[in-house]
Amino acid sequence: MGKVVVAFDPLDEPVPAERRGQVPRMDPQGTYLITGGLGGFGAASAGWLAERGVRHLALVSRRGDRAPEAPAVLTELSDERIAAVLFPKAAGAVVLDQLLAGRDLETFLMYSSGTTVVGNIRQANYVAANLWLEALVRHRRGRGAAGQAIVWGAIGEAGYVARNELTNTLASAGIEPVSLHEAFAAADLLTGSGLEVAGVSRYNWGRMRRLLPALAAPRFSVLFPEHMKEADYTREEILRALAVMSVQDAARAVADALAHLMAEVLHMDHKELDHNRRLDEYGLDSLMIAELLVSVRRRFDIEIPPMELLRSGGTITDISHLVLLRLGLSGDSRAAADDDTTEPASSATRE
């Protein structure tokens, strides 16, 4: 039964298996020190530890009107500005490392930032400071001491992002904040994983790549699909771009995007797909249809029931007209848009 046969060839490489890490047990008699623990994400982390059974917390923080809340462009970063951000993190971490040297610590957990992965020219000092923390963790692990760094993306309910009401701004740029519940659920897993440095974040990489040219660098190439430049435009951007096309051109543009999505499901080159051939002739089964519909929903922000897809005729061309209908763009009575809004459509729907 079925169309898929799974066989294990004795000459194949062994299937890798990873044991799920156990959430470490916190010592209720121990004392846990949190630097920066009197506000924002640091204070929320204290609550997380308390929920895990910790009864003795030492919370310390540096505060004052001299703390540089607003980062400057790289060319505006003086030695003083760099030191003001780099010194507290780096020196504070080194002091803790030296004071606790030789002690059998249960954990030495550092909080780093996702900016160390993608960079941020306006926060070069902040990026450097967090990279220092990650390097210190690796140094500690190299000498057999406890150490781990969690590289956090945007946190949505506490800390700098929430305090400055940046949640919507970051989401529109492709940086989707993580809730405190999600963050600490991930921290539970990561603290038992044995990893030196691990990240927790939610990114819309297609949208971020348009705003951060650094993501086009070769070191990121293995992370993104070939047609990443087509993906992840908002529904409004797609609508504006398709609205200026004729019905035929819009259908062709959507069909090109559908061909890419279908090629991912079938593990084929999109150029090998005939837009007028029924998809079931390619061996599409119910699971593949479900996968395709999920991809269509993510790309166009529309819902298409499976039976409606099957009744449409079953070709890429037929489905493209169904997508246009769901978008409200079928027929000739569509609102025109300015010519300068056409770029998202071409990028979002064709290679």
N, C-alpha and C positions, 0 to 999 in steps of 0.2 A: 504494500500500500504506500501511496505517496510518491513523490517525484524526486526525493533526495535520498541518496544512499551515503552513509558515513562508514568509512572503512579505515582501519589503522594498519598501515603498512609497516612491517618490522624495520624497514630501512628509514622510515621517517624519523625526524627529530622527536624526542619525548615531549609530550604536552606539558607546558609549564604550569605549575600549580602553586598558588601562594596561600599560605595559612593566614586566615584573618586575624589581625592583631587584636589582642585583648585590651580592653580599657584598663589602664593601670589604676590600682586602688590607692587613694590618697590616705595618708596617715593622719587620723584625727588628733593625734598628740603632737604632730609636727607643726612647725611654723612656716608659712609660705609668704615670701616677700614679693610684693608687686610694686615695681617702680612705675610712676605715672598712674597710680591706682586710685586717685581721689576724684577722678572725673572721666566721662566719656567711656570709651571701650575698656579702659583699664578698670574702672569701677564695675562695669558689667562683667569683666573677667573675675573680679572678686566674688560676685554673686554666683558665677558658674562654679567656682571652687567650693563655695559654701554649700551649693546643692550637691556637690560630690562628696560631702562629708567633712570638709576642712573646717576646723573650729578655731584656728589661730592664724590670723592674717595680719601681716605688717604692711601697711599701705603708705608709701612715700610718694611725693610729687614735687616737682619744681613748678612754681607759678610766679607770675609777675608781669608787669607791663612791658618788660624788655623781651619777652619771648616773641620771636618773629613769626606771627601767624600768617602773614602774606608773603609768599615766596617772590623772588625777583627773577627777572630774566638773567641768563648766564652772564651777559655782558655787564649787568648791574651788580653782580655778586662780588663784593669786596672781600678782603681777607676776614674782616670783622663779621660780615654776614655769613660766610661759610663756617667760621668758627662757632658762631652763635647756635647753629643747628648741629654741626658735626660733633663739637666738643661734648655737649651733655650726653648724647647717646653713646659715643665711642668711649669717652673717659668714664662715664658711669658704668658701662658694661665691663670695662677693664678693672675698675675698682672692685666690683662684685666678684669678678673672676679671681682676683688676687686674694680678696678677703676670705673667699670660700675654698681656696686651694687646699687640697688634702682632705677635705670633708667628703664623706660618702653621701652625696646628694641624691635624692629621689628623682628630681628633675631640675633642669636649668633651662627654662623655656623663654625664648626671645620672640618678640613680635616684630616682623619685618613688613615691608610694603611691596605690593605688586608693581610699583614703579621701578623696582630693581630688575624686573623682567623686560619691560617695554621702554623704560627710560622716560624722562620728562625734563626738557631743557629748562623749564621754569622752576624746577625743584632739584637742580643738580646737587645742591648741598644735602637735601633730604635723601635723595637716592644714594649718595655716597655714604651717609650715616647708616642707612639700613644695610647696605652691602657690607659695611664693617661688622655689623652684628652677625650676619650670616657667616662671614669669614671667621669670626671668633668661635661660633658654634662648631664649625669644621675643625678649627684648631683644638678645641676642647675634646672633641670626639677622637681626634688623632692621637691624643695623649691618654685616652682611656677614661676621660671624665664625662659626666652627664652633659647633654646639650642638645637642644633642638630649636629650630626657628620655623615659625609658621609665617608664610608670606601671604598677608591678607590683601584681598581686593577691597572694594568699597564696602563699609559696614553701614547699614541703612537706618538703624534705630538708636545709635549712640555714637559719640565721638564727633570728629570734625565734620563729616558729611551731614549728619543729622543736625548738628548745632548750627551749621550755616545754610541749611535747607537746600542742599545741592543734589538731593536724590533724583529729581526729575531731569536736572541738567546733565548729570552723569549718564543716566539711562538713555537720554537722547543721543549721547555720544558713543553708546555701545557698552558702557560700564554699568552693569546692573547691580545695585547694592544687594548684599546678602543680609538676611535678617539675623538677629542675635540667636534665635533658635537654631537656624541652619549653621551658623558659625560655630556654635559650641557643640552641636552634634558632630560636625566635621572634626573639631578639636578632640573630641572623645576618641574618635578613630585614629587620628594622626598621632596623638600622644602615646598610643600603644603600638605604633607601626614600626618604630625603630629607625625611621627616616631622619636624616640630619636636617634637611631643609625641604619643606613641602608647602604647597600653596592652596588657598581656598579663595575662589573668586567665581564670578559669573560674567562672562564677556560675550558680546555680540561681535565676533571677530571681523565680520564683513564690514560692519559700520565703523569699527575702530580703525580698520585699515585705511579707510578713506580719510580719516582725520590725523592718523599718526603715520607719516611716511616711513618711520623706522621699521614698521611691521613688514615692509616690502623687502627688507634686508635678507640676504641668503640664509642667515641663521634661523629665520622663521619659516622658510619655504617648506620644510617637512611637516609643519603643523597644519597647513592650510590646503584644501582641495585646489585643483588646478583652476577651477572657475569661481574661486572665492570672490573675485571682483564683481560677479553677477548678483551675489546674494545679499539678503538682509537689508533691503531698502524698506522703508515703512510703507504701509498701505497707501497713505496719502501721496507719497512720492511716486509710487507705481501708477496710481490713478491719474495724477496730473500728467505723467509722461505718456500714458496710453491714450489719454483723452484727445491729444492733438493728432493722433494717427487716424487713418481710415480704418473701418472695421476689418478690412482684409489685412492691412499692415499690422494692426494690433493683434489679430489672431495669429499671424506668423510670428510676431515677437513672443507672444505667450507660448506658442507651440515650441519655439526654440528653447525656452526655459523649461518647459515640461519634458522635452527630450533629454536635457541634462539630468533632471530629477529621475526620469525613468532609467537612464543609463546607469545611475548610481545603484538603483535597485537591482538591475539585471547584471551589473558588473560588466558593462559593455562600453564601447566608445559611442558617444552620442551621434556621431556621424554615420554609424551603421544602422540607425533606426529610421525606418520609413514612416513618415508622419501619417500616411494613409493606410497603414497596415494595422489590423486589429492587434491589440496588445496581448490577447490570450494566445495568439500564434507564436509569441516569443516565449511561451511557457509560464506566463504570469499566473500565480496561484493566489489564494485568498490572503495569505500572509504578506505577499508582495504588494497586493492591492492596498492593504492596510498601511504598509510602509510608504507607499506612494502618496496616499491621502494625507498622512502625517506631514510629509514633505511639502505637499501642496498647501496645507494649512499654514505651515511655517513661512513659506515663501510669499503667499498672497493674502494671508490672514482671512481665509474663507473656509467654510465647512461644506464638504460635498459628501453626502451619504453614499455608501458603497453601491446600493442598488441604482441610484441616479447615475453613477459613473458607468455602470454596466448598460443602462438603458440609453446612454448618450451615443452609442455606436461603437465605442471601444477603441477608436483610433486617437492618436495624439491630436490630430486636427479637430476631431469631434470634442475632445476634452478641452481644447483651447477655447472653443465657443462656449462651452459650459462655464469655464472660468470667467470669461467676459460677462456672461449673464449674471453670475454671482457677484461680480464686481459692479454690476449696474452699467456696463459699457457696451452691451449688445445693441445693435441698431444704429441709426444715424443721429438720434437725438441725444448727443452727449455734449457736455460743456467743453468749450475750448479752453486751452491753457496757454500761457505765454511760451514763446519758443525757447526761452532759456531754461525751461523746466524739463526739457526732453532728455537730458543726460542720464538721469536715474533709470529711465526705461531701457535705454540701449544697454547700459551697464548691468541692469538687473535682469535682463531677459535674453541677452545673447553674448556669445564669447567675444 
